[in-house]
Amino acid sequence: MKKILFAVMAMIAIGFASCGNKQAAPAEGAASDAVENVGDAVEDAAESAGDAIEDAAEDVADAAKEKAEEVKDAAKEKAGEAIDAAADKAKEAMGL
């Protein structure tokens, strides 16, 4: 009786071992798929980040150009005012 019980237990153990191995095979495939999906997601995120950086750089360049134009216009205005003030002082000094 012990021999039969031992044989049945051995068959059950073999059954569990073989079922576990079949479950491991799809899990490995799922893991490789998950790694590929993560890799694709990282590539997409990097591409999106690169596009965002390029857009931000263009915006900064445009803002710098606009600010440079504002500064140039303000400098022209101030220079004109200074020339007019100098001309007025020269006229006063000459008595005109």
Residue frames as qw, qx, qy, qz and C-alpha x, y, z in Angstrom:
[[0.000, 0.887, 0.462, 0.000, 0.00, 0.00, 0.00],
 [0.311, -0.778, 0.106, 0.535, 2.86, 2.40, 0.79],
 [0.408, -0.107, 0.598, 0.681, 4.38, 1.73, -2.62],
 [0.182, 0.637, 0.653, 0.367, 1.11, 2.60, -4.38],
 [0.177, -0.927, -0.255, 0.210, 0.70, 5.75, -2.30],
 [0.412, -0.565, 0.324, 0.638, 4.29, 6.74, -3.06],
 [0.362, 0.190, 0.674, 0.615, 3.71, 6.13, -6.79],
 [0.059, 0.819, 0.545, 0.173, 0.53, 8.26, -6.79],
 [0.285, -0.874, -0.043, 0.392, 2.29, 11.08, -4.93],
 [0.441, -0.296, 0.492, 0.690, 5.16, 10.91, -7.43],
 [0.267, 0.476, 0.670, 0.503, 2.70, 11.19, -10.35],
 [0.093, -0.923, -0.371, 0.050, 0.98, 14.17, -8.72],
 [0.398, -0.706, 0.183, 0.556, 4.34, 15.85, -8.18],
 [0.401, 0.003, 0.612, 0.681, 5.30, 15.25, -11.82],
 [0.143, 0.717, 0.624, 0.277, 1.93, 16.65, -12.89],
 [0.196, -0.930, -0.163, 0.264, 2.44, 19.84, -10.91],
 [0.444, -0.494, 0.385, 0.641, 5.98, 20.23, -12.21],
 [0.354, 0.241, 0.664, 0.613, 4.94, 19.85, -15.84],
 [0.046, 0.853, 0.505, 0.128, 2.03, 22.30, -15.49],
 [0.320, -0.838, 0.004, 0.442, 4.30, 24.90, -13.94],
 [0.439, -0.239, 0.512, 0.699, 6.74, 24.71, -16.84],
 [0.248, 0.547, 0.651, 0.464, 3.98, 25.30, -19.37],
 [0.123, -0.934, -0.327, 0.078, 2.93, 28.43, -17.49],
 [0.447, -0.632, 0.197, 0.602, 6.49, 29.76, -17.45],
 [0.466, 0.165, 0.564, 0.661, 6.82, 29.71, -21.26],
 [0.112, 0.789, 0.453, 0.400, 4.03, 32.21, -21.97],
 [0.380, -0.881, -0.117, 0.256, 5.20, 34.40, -19.10],
 [0.536, -0.330, 0.341, 0.698, 8.63, 34.70, -20.71],
 [0.288, 0.444, 0.562, 0.636, 6.97, 35.74, -23.98],
 [0.162, -0.899, -0.387, -0.121, 4.83, 38.24, -22.13],
 [0.501, -0.704, 0.046, 0.501, 7.91, 39.63, -20.43],
 [0.451, -0.044, 0.446, 0.772, 9.68, 40.16, -23.75],
 [0.087, 0.684, 0.548, 0.474, 6.55, 41.81, -25.13],
 [0.342, -0.892, -0.253, 0.152, 6.41, 44.07, -22.09],
 [0.525, -0.458, 0.223, 0.681, 10.07, 45.00, -22.57],
 [0.324, 0.291, 0.538, 0.721, 9.40, 45.83, -26.22],
 [0.100, -0.831, -0.487, -0.250, 6.37, 47.93, -25.25],
 [0.448, -0.797, -0.072, 0.398, 8.40, 49.80, -22.66],
 [0.500, -0.177, 0.385, 0.756, 11.15, 50.36, -25.23],
 [0.173, 0.553, 0.560, 0.592, 8.60, 51.76, -27.70],
 [0.268, -0.893, -0.362, 0.002, 7.12, 53.99, -25.03],
 [0.514, -0.605, 0.102, 0.599, 10.57, 55.33, -24.14],
 [0.397, 0.108, 0.489, 0.769, 11.33, 56.05, -27.80],
 [0.003, -0.741, -0.535, -0.406, 7.99, 57.84, -28.22],
 [0.400, -0.860, -0.214, 0.233, 8.59, 59.87, -25.07],
 [0.522, -0.381, 0.252, 0.720, 12.09, 60.80, -26.21],
 [0.272, 0.372, 0.542, 0.702, 10.78, 61.87, -29.61],
 [0.174, -0.853, -0.452, -0.196, 8.03, 63.95, -27.99],
 [0.497, -0.739, -0.047, 0.453, 10.54, 65.53, -25.62],
 [0.484, -0.087, 0.385, 0.781, 12.84, 66.34, -28.54],
 [0.106, 0.614, 0.534, 0.572, 9.97, 68.00, -30.42],
 [0.340, -0.881, -0.327, 0.048, 9.00, 69.98, -27.34],
 [0.545, -0.529, 0.117, 0.640, 12.59, 71.15, -26.88],
 [0.362, 0.198, 0.474, 0.778, 12.81, 72.23, -30.52],
 [0.080, -0.778, -0.498, -0.374, 9.53, 74.13, -30.21],
 [0.466, -0.819, -0.177, 0.284, 10.70, 75.79, -27.01],
 [0.536, -0.271, 0.260, 0.756, 14.00, 76.77, -28.63],
 [0.205, 0.467, 0.507, 0.695, 12.14, 78.34, -31.55],
 [0.268, -0.864, -0.406, -0.131, 9.89, 80.23, -29.13],
 [0.548, -0.656, -0.009, 0.519, 12.91, 81.50, -27.20],
 [0.451, 0.014, 0.388, 0.804, 14.62, 82.60, -30.42],
 [0.030, 0.668, 0.510, 0.540, 11.49, 84.44, -31.55],
 [0.412, -0.859, -0.285, 0.101, 11.10, 86.11, -28.17],
 [0.569, -0.438, 0.132, 0.683, 14.76, 87.16, -28.22],
 [0.317, 0.300, 0.458, 0.775, 14.33, 88.69, -31.69],
 [0.165, -0.810, -0.457, -0.328, 11.24, 90.59, -30.56],
 [0.528, -0.769, -0.137, 0.332, 13.01, 91.87, -27.45],
 [0.538, -0.162, 0.268, 0.783, 16.03, 92.91, -29.52],
 [0.143, 0.552, 0.474, 0.671, 13.74, 94.90, -31.83],
 [0.355, -0.865, -0.349, -0.067, 12.10, 96.57, -28.82],
 [0.591, -0.583, 0.033, 0.557, 15.48, 97.50, -27.36],
 [0.442, 0.123, 0.393, 0.797, 16.67, 98.81, -30.74],
 [0.028, -0.727, -0.465, -0.504, 13.53, 100.94, -31.16],
 [0.475, -0.838, -0.224, 0.151, 13.86, 102.29, -27.62],
 [0.596, -0.349, 0.170, 0.703, 17.53, 103.12, -28.23],
 [0.284, 0.401, 0.439, 0.752, 16.63, 104.97, -31.45],
 [0.232, -0.843, -0.404, -0.271, 13.97, 106.93, -29.60],
 [0.576, -0.726, -0.072, 0.369, 16.32, 107.83, -26.74],
 [0.547, -0.079, 0.289, 0.782, 19.07, 108.80, -29.21],
 [0.120, 0.620, 0.452, 0.630, 16.64, 111.03, -31.08],
 [0.394, -0.872, -0.285, -0.044, 15.56, 112.68, -27.82],
 [0.633, -0.516, 0.072, 0.573, 19.19, 113.22, -26.82],
 [0.425, 0.207, 0.377, 0.797, 19.99, 114.80, -30.20],
 [0.082, -0.778, -0.420, -0.460, 16.95, 117.07, -29.96],
 [0.529, -0.809, -0.170, 0.193, 17.90, 118.10, -26.42],
 [0.607, -0.279, 0.201, 0.717, 21.48, 118.81, -27.52],
 [0.263, 0.461, 0.431, 0.730, 20.22, 120.84, -30.46],
 [0.267, -0.868, -0.355, -0.222, 17.94, 122.86, -28.16],
 [0.604, -0.669, -0.015, 0.432, 20.82, 123.58, -25.78],
 [0.524, 0.019, 0.328, 0.786, 23.03, 124.61, -28.69],
 [0.071, 0.687, 0.434, 0.579, 20.34, 127.00, -29.92],
 [0.440, -0.867, -0.233, 0.031, 19.95, 128.47, -26.44],
 [0.649, -0.441, 0.118, 0.609, 23.70, 128.87, -26.12],
 [0.382, 0.204, 0.400, 0.808, 23.84, 130.67, -29.46],
 [0.121, 0.368, 0.288, -0.876, 20.88, 132.82, -28.48],
 [0.215, -0.047, -0.644, -0.733, 18.58, 131.67, -31.22]]
